[in-house]
């Protein structure tokens, strides 16, 4: 049946549902949803092209190349990309991966229940950087991975030169692991240069003691 003339018809696709929502005191409601490779490309490209995101490894990509990267990832069972929103405003890019299916799995002994993550914070908005925000956000992500996904341990592999990120993880309760060299990946759909990384691990019993 045709829509009545006086009823507006939306041609926009509905936003993907949140997989996790959590209220954070002093900040608002944090939601985690899958990245929409095309719809979110402008936002994500705006973040990854900045010099501050150099360690993310996508500085030189165009908007369409960024969309292609996340469209490719959407077809994988082992790697997933999410947009984190605060009160429905994008604030971070969050990725998870199965270490056994990633190059990091060649560099340490993967344990059952491990899940790797990558996190890129959005630049501070007009309100400026707020004290305690990164710690609060990490708490939400830990809750999603360790409790919501029932994982035993979070694994991170920041570049050894990214001292700020390493310090943030250690403050959050991560335990420093070995420094390793992640091998180069050169495939038709994916290219990753060799990376010297500092592994670190957050166990569920440390983040959420009984």
C-alpha positions in Angstrom: 0.0 0.0 0.0 1.5 3.4 -0.9 2.3 5.7 1.9 -0.1 8.6 2.4 1.1 11.9 0.9 1.4 13.6 4.3 3.5 10.9 5.9 7.3 11.4 5.4 9.1 8.4 4.1 12.7 7.8 5.2 15.1 6.4 2.6 18.0 6.1 5.1 19.0 2.6 6.3 18.5 2.2 10.1 21.6 2.4 12.2 23.0 -0.9 13.2 21.8 -2.0 16.7 24.1 -1.6 19.6 25.8 -4.8 20.8 26.5 -3.3 24.2 25.3 -0.2 26.0 26.6 1.0 29.4 26.0 4.1 31.4 29.2 5.7 32.6 28.9 8.1 35.5 29.9 11.7 34.6 30.1 11.0 30.9 26.9 9.5 29.5 25.8 6.3 27.7 28.4 4.4 25.8 27.2 2.2 22.9 29.2 -0.2 20.8 27.9 -1.0 17.3 29.4 -2.6 14.1 31.0 -0.3 11.7 29.0 0.4 8.5 31.8 0.4 6.0 30.1 3.0 3.7 28.0 5.0 6.0 30.8 5.5 8.6 33.6 6.0 6.1 33.7 9.8 6.4 33.9 9.7 10.1 36.6 7.0 10.2 38.6 8.5 7.4 38.6 11.8 9.2 40.2 10.1 12.2 42.7 7.8 10.6 44.2 10.4 8.2 45.3 12.6 11.2 49.0 12.5 12.2 48.0 11.6 15.7 46.7 8.3 14.2 50.0 7.4 12.6 50.3 4.2 14.5 46.9 3.0 13.1 48.7 2.7 9.8 46.0 4.3 7.5 47.3 7.9 7.2 47.7 7.7 3.4 44.4 6.1 2.5 41.6 7.8 0.7 38.1 7.8 2.0 37.1 5.1 -0.5 40.1 2.9 0.5 39.1 3.2 4.1 35.6 2.1 3.2 37.1 -0.9 1.3 39.2 -1.9 4.2 36.2 -2.1 6.5 34.0 -3.7 3.9 36.6 -6.5 3.6 36.7 -6.8 7.4 33.0 -7.1 7.6 33.3 -10.4 5.6 35.6 -12.0 8.1 34.7 -14.2 11.0 37.8 -13.5 13.0 38.3 -9.8 12.8 35.5 -7.2 13.6 35.3 -3.4 13.6 33.0 -1.3 15.8 32.2 2.3 16.3 31.9 3.4 19.9 29.5 6.2 20.6 28.9 8.4 23.6 25.3 9.6 23.7 25.0 8.6 20.0 28.1 10.6 19.0 31.1 8.6 17.6 34.0 8.7 20.0 36.3 5.8 19.1 37.1 3.1 16.6 37.3 -0.3 18.2 38.5 -3.6 16.6 38.6 -7.1 17.9 40.4 -10.1 16.5 41.1 -13.8 17.2 44.9 -13.9 17.9 45.2 -17.4 16.4 44.0 -16.0 13.1 46.2 -12.9 13.3 49.9 -12.3 12.8 50.3 -11.7 16.6 49.5 -15.4 17.0 53.0 -16.2 15.6 54.6 -14.2 18.4 53.2 -15.6 21.6 51.4 -18.7 22.9 47.7 -18.1 22.4 45.5 -19.3 25.2 41.9 -20.3 25.1 39.7 -17.3 25.7 42.1 -14.7 24.4 40.8 -11.9 22.3 42.9 -9.1 20.7 41.8 -5.5 20.5 42.8 -2.3 18.8 41.5 1.1 19.9 41.6 4.5 18.2 40.2 7.4 20.2 38.5 10.2 18.3 40.1 13.7 18.7 38.7 15.7 21.5 35.5 17.6 20.6 34.6 21.2 21.4 34.3 20.2 25.1 37.9 19.3 25.1 39.6 16.2 26.6 37.9 15.2 29.8 39.8 13.8 32.7 39.2 10.1 33.2 37.5 9.5 29.8 40.0 7.1 28.3 40.0 5.0 31.5 36.2 5.0 31.6 36.0 3.9 28.0 38.5 1.1 28.5 36.4 -0.1 31.4 33.4 -0.3 29.1 35.4 -2.2 26.4 36.8 -4.6 29.0 33.2 -5.2 30.3 32.0 -6.0 26.7 34.9 -8.3 25.9 35.5 -10.1 29.2 31.9 -10.3 30.5 29.7 -9.7 27.5 31.7 -12.0 25.2 32.8 -14.3 28.0 36.5 -14.0 27.2 39.3 -14.8 29.7 41.9 -12.3 28.6 42.3 -9.2 26.4 45.5 -8.9 24.3 46.9 -5.7 22.9 49.9 -5.1 20.6 50.7 -1.4 20.4 53.7 -0.2 18.5 56.7 0.1 20.9 57.0 3.8 19.9 53.4 4.5 21.0 54.4 5.2 24.6 51.1 7.0 25.3 49.0 3.9 24.4 51.3 1.5 26.3 51.1 3.7 29.5 47.3 3.9 29.2 47.0 0.1 29.0 49.3 -0.5 32.0 47.3 2.0 34.1 44.2 0.1 33.2 45.6 -3.1 34.8 47.2 -4.7 31.7 50.3 -6.7 32.4 53.3 -6.1 30.1 54.3 -9.1 28.0 57.2 -9.5 25.7 58.3 -7.1 23.0 57.8 -8.9 19.7 58.2 -8.3 15.9 54.9 -8.8 14.0 55.7 -10.1 10.5 54.9 -8.2 7.4 51.6 -9.2 5.7 51.4 -8.7 2.0 48.2 -10.0 0.5 45.9 -8.7 -2.4 43.4 -7.3 0.1 45.7 -6.5 3.1 49.1 -5.0 3.5 50.7 -4.6 6.9 54.3 -3.6 7.4 56.5 -5.4 9.9 55.8 -3.9 13.4 57.8 -4.0 16.7 55.1 -4.3 19.3 54.7 -4.4 23.1 52.3 -7.1 24.0 50.2 -6.6 27.1 47.4 -8.7 28.7 44.3 -8.0 30.8 42.9 -11.0 32.7 39.3 -11.1 33.6 40.0 -11.8 37.3 42.2 -8.6 37.4 39.6 -6.4 35.7 36.6 -7.8 37.5 37.8 -9.4 40.8 35.2 -11.6 42.4 
